[in-house]
Amino acid sequence: MRTGVLKTEQQNSVSADLDRLSALEIATLMNRQDASVLRAVRKTLPQIAMAIDLIRDHLAQGGRLIYVGAGTSGRIGAMDAAECPPTFGTDPSMIQFVIAGGESALARATESSEDSEELGISDMAARKPGRKDIVAALSASGRTPYTIAALKYAAKKGAATIAVTCNAESELASVAQIAIEASVGPEVLTGSTRLKAGTAEKLICNMLTTGALARLGYIYDNLMSNLPLTNKKLIERGISVIQQVAKVDRALALSTLETADMKVSVALVMLCARVSKSHAIRRLGRARGSVRLAIEGHQRPDASQRKA
């Protein structure tokens, strides 16, 4: 597909005089255009929901979510992967990223690497994707050779596949099990897909990981019940979570947290289920990390036994 045919590459008539506008006019125009991103993503919610449950099931089996992309899309996948451990307490190996040009491309653009199918295959092969894994490929155009080749390789090895694009009926979407196509239209700055397309991809990634990990029990209500307490701010957040869930004062929340080796999930189970630290740890093990199930004394079933 020629780039001129892609809606994300077409000129936006609304912003034709962009270089003549005042600062406030530019900000207002971009804000109005960004509103269309929410509408485009809203239309893909059924596909996003399917992807959330597919990710949940693969992670529950001990598999990994691997983002892959080039340029802005690759950086968005990398950002989402990097933010899951400090938010949900997940192991860094659970949610990973592959980006064209390697990790150096996170800080310095290496645009030529996105044209290499060979690099896409070799970079994905290095992660050894298998049947337990799920690969989410991000590409605004849906035609990036690196990303398509990486996704095809993962599928050939048995991994489940998701495509996130901002153009309808793309090649990337055609090779994925689930295609999330948020058609955001032409960019304010022609072809600059770090704008509306990038925003759409970030919104979708937010939903994919937050939804899947919420479904797996890595949160309690809408609180971060598994966050690692690695600085003063997070320690205070952890204490607050314990106070809110267990309905205890700060002193008891802090003393229990210290007994629990500064693990919020363990402290919550100790207080809410009224059990010792060792019993709380065993409950969390049986519940496979779900605080709610551990508090209730339930065991999380295998993904094959769980109803959607």
C-alpha positions in Angstrom: 0.0 0.0 0.0 1.4 3.4 -1.0 1.7 5.8 2.0 -0.4 8.4 0.2 -3.4 6.0 0.4 -3.1 5.7 4.2 -5.4 8.1 6.1 -2.6 8.7 8.7 -0.4 10.1 5.8 -3.0 12.3 4.2 -3.1 16.1 4.6 -5.6 17.3 7.2 -7.6 20.2 5.6 -8.5 21.5 9.1 -4.9 22.3 9.8 -3.8 23.6 6.4 -2.6 26.9 7.7 -0.9 25.5 10.8 2.3 27.6 10.3 0.3 30.8 10.3 -1.7 30.2 13.5 -1.0 31.7 16.9 0.1 29.6 19.8 -3.4 29.5 21.3 -4.9 28.7 17.9 -2.5 25.8 17.5 -3.3 24.4 20.9 -7.0 24.8 20.4 -6.9 23.1 17.0 -4.9 20.2 18.3 -7.1 19.8 21.3 -10.2 19.6 19.1 -8.5 17.0 16.9 -7.4 14.9 19.9 -11.1 14.6 20.8 -11.6 12.5 17.7 -9.1 9.9 19.1 -11.4 9.0 21.9 -14.2 8.4 19.4 -12.0 6.2 17.2 -10.8 4.1 20.2 -14.3 3.8 21.5 -15.3 2.0 18.3 -12.7 -0.7 18.9 -13.7 -1.5 22.5 -15.1 -5.0 21.6 -11.8 -5.9 20.1 -9.9 -4.4 23.0 -12.0 -6.5 25.4 -11.2 -9.7 23.5 -7.5 -8.8 23.6 -7.7 -8.2 27.3 -9.1 -11.6 28.0 -6.6 -13.3 25.6 -3.7 -11.6 27.3 -5.1 -12.6 30.7 -5.4 -16.2 29.7 -1.8 -16.4 28.4 -0.3 -14.6 31.4 -2.3 -16.9 33.7 -0.6 -19.9 32.0 2.9 -18.4 32.7 3.2 -16.8 29.3 4.5 -13.4 28.4 3.1 -10.4 26.7 5.6 -9.1 24.2 5.0 -5.7 22.5 6.7 -5.1 19.2 7.0 -2.0 17.1 9.1 0.6 15.4 9.6 4.3 16.1 6.8 6.0 18.1 4.9 2.7 18.2 7.8 0.8 19.6 8.5 3.4 22.2 4.8 3.3 23.4 5.0 -0.5 23.8 8.3 -0.1 25.7 6.8 2.5 28.0 3.8 0.3 28.8 6.0 -2.7 29.5 8.4 -0.7 31.7 5.6 0.7 33.8 3.9 -2.6 34.7 6.4 -3.8 37.4 6.2 -0.5 39.4 2.4 -0.4 39.1 1.4 -4.0 39.5 4.5 -5.7 41.0 4.8 -8.0 38.0 8.1 -9.6 37.2 9.9 -7.6 34.4 10.0 -10.8 32.2 6.1 -11.0 32.2 5.6 -8.0 29.9 8.4 -7.2 27.5 9.1 -5.1 24.4 10.9 -5.5 21.1 11.7 -2.2 19.2 13.3 -1.7 15.8 16.9 -0.5 16.4 17.1 -2.0 19.9 17.0 -0.2 23.2 19.1 2.7 21.9 16.1 3.6 19.7 14.2 4.6 22.8 16.3 7.8 23.0 17.5 8.2 19.5 15.4 7.6 16.4 16.7 4.8 14.0 14.0 5.1 11.3 15.8 3.0 8.7 15.6 -0.2 10.9 11.8 -0.3 10.5 12.2 -1.3 6.9 14.1 -4.5 7.7 12.0 -7.7 7.8 15.2 -9.6 8.7 15.7 -7.5 11.8 12.1 -8.0 12.8 12.5 -11.8 12.5 15.8 -12.0 14.3 14.8 -9.6 17.1 11.6 -11.6 17.8 13.4 -14.9 17.5 15.8 -13.8 20.3 12.7 -13.7 22.6 11.8 -17.3 21.7 8.1 -16.8 21.5 5.9 -19.9 22.1 2.4 -21.2 22.6 2.1 -19.6 26.1 3.1 -16.2 24.8 1.1 -13.4 23.2 2.6 -10.7 21.0 1.0 -7.3 20.5 2.3 -5.5 17.4 1.9 -1.7 17.2 2.0 0.2 13.9 0.1 3.3 13.1 0.3 2.6 9.4 -0.2 -1.2 9.7 2.4 -1.6 7.0 5.8 -1.5 8.8 7.9 -4.4 7.4 9.9 -4.9 10.7 6.7 -5.2 12.7 4.8 -7.4 10.3 7.7 -9.8 10.0 8.1 -10.0 13.7 4.4 -10.8 14.2 4.4 -13.4 11.5 7.4 -15.1 13.1 5.7 -15.1 16.5 2.5 -16.6 15.0 4.6 -19.3 13.2 6.0 -20.3 16.6 2.5 -20.7 18.1 2.2 -17.4 20.0 -1.2 -15.6 20.0 -1.2 -12.3 18.2 -2.8 -8.9 18.4 -2.4 -6.0 16.0 -2.9 -2.3 17.0 -3.1 0.0 14.0 -4.6 3.3 13.0 -5.5 2.5 9.4 -8.3 0.1 8.4 -7.7 -3.2 6.5 -3.9 -3.1 6.9 -1.5 -6.0 6.3 -0.6 -6.1 10.0 -4.2 -6.5 10.9 -4.7 -9.3 8.4 -2.0 -11.5 10.0 -3.2 -11.1 13.6 -5.8 -13.1 15.6 -7.3 -9.9 17.0 -7.1 -6.6 15.1 -7.6 -3.3 16.9 -8.0 -0.7 14.2 -8.5 2.8 15.6 -8.9 5.0 12.5 -7.9 8.4 13.8 -7.7 10.1 10.4 -5.1 12.6 9.1 -2.7 14.1 11.6 -2.6 17.9 12.4 1.0 17.8 11.1 0.8 15.6 8.0 2.2 12.1 8.6 3.4 12.8 12.2 1.9 9.7 13.8 3.4 10.5 17.2 0.3 12.8 17.5 -3.3 11.3 17.2 -2.1 7.8 16.2 0.4 7.7 19.1 -2.2 8.9 21.5 -4.6 6.2 20.3 -1.9 3.5 20.7 -1.1 4.7 24.2 -4.8 4.6 25.2 -5.1 1.1 23.9 -2.0 -0.2 25.6 -3.2 1.3 28.9 -6.4 -0.7 28.5 -4.7 -4.0 27.5 -2.3 -4.3 30.5 -4.5 -2.6 33.1 -7.5 -4.7 32.0 -5.6 -8.0 31.9 -3.8 -7.5 35.2 -6.9 -6.4 36.9 -8.6 -9.5 35.7 -5.7 -11.5 37.1 -6.1 -10.0 40.5 -3.0 -7.7 40.6 -5.2 -4.9 42.0 -7.8 -4.8 44.8 -10.9 -2.7 43.9 -9.1 0.2 42.0 -6.1 0.2 44.3 -2.5 -0.9 43.6 -2.3 -3.8 46.0 0.9 -5.2 44.6 3.0 -2.2 44.0 6.7 -2.4 45.2 7.6 0.1 47.8 10.8 1.5 46.4 10.7 5.1 47.6 9.1 7.3 50.3 6.1 8.3 48.1 5.3 4.7 47.3 5.7 3.6 51.0 3.1 6.3 51.8 0.8 5.0 49.0 1.2 1.4 50.3 0.2 2.5 53.8 -2.8 4.3 52.4 -3.9 1.3 50.4 -3.7 -0.9 53.5 -5.7 1.7 55.6 -8.4 1.9 53.0 -8.9 -1.8 52.4 -8.3 -3.1 55.9 -10.0 -0.2 57.6 -7.2 0.3 60.1 -5.3 3.3 61.4 -1.9 4.3 60.1 0.1 2.9 63.0 -1.4 -0.6 62.5 -1.0 -0.4 58.8 2.7 0.5 59.0 3.5 -2.1 61.7 1.8 -4.9 59.7 3.6 -3.7 56.6 6.9 -4.0 58.3 6.0 -7.5 59.6 5.1 -8.4 56.0 8.6 -7.4 54.8 7.1 -4.2 53.2 4.8 -6.3 50.9 1.4 -4.6 50.6 -0.3 -7.8 49.3 0.9 -9.8 52.3 -0.1 -7.1 54.8 -3.5 -6.9 53.3 -4.2 -10.6 53.6 -2.8 -10.7 57.1 -5.2 -7.9 58.2 -8.3 -8.7 56.2 -8.2 -12.5 56.6 -6.7 -12.2 60.2 -4.0 -14.7 59.5 -0.2 -14.8 60.2 2.4 -13.7 57.7 3.2 -17.3 56.7 -0.4 -18.1 56.2 -0.9 -15.0 54.1 2.0 -16.0 51.9 0.6 -19.4 51.4 -2.8 -18.0 50.6 -1.3 -15.7 48.0 0.6 -18.6 46.5 -2.6 -20.7 46.1 -4.4 -17.6 44.7 -1.5 -17.0 42.3 -1.0 -13.5 43.6 -4.7 -12.4 43.7 -5.2 -10.4 46.9 -9.0 -10.7 46.7 -8.9 -14.5 46.3 -6.3 -14.8 49.0 -8.4 -12.8 51.5 -11.4 -15.0 50.7 -9.4 -18.1 51.0 -9.9 -19.2 47.4 -7.5 -20.8 44.9 -7.2 -19.4 41.5 -8.2 -22.0 38.8 -6.0 -22.7 35.8 -6.8 -20.6 32.8 -8.3 -23.7 31.0 -10.8 -24.1 33.9 -11.8 -20.4 34.1 -14.9 -19.1 32.5 -14.6 -15.8 30.6 
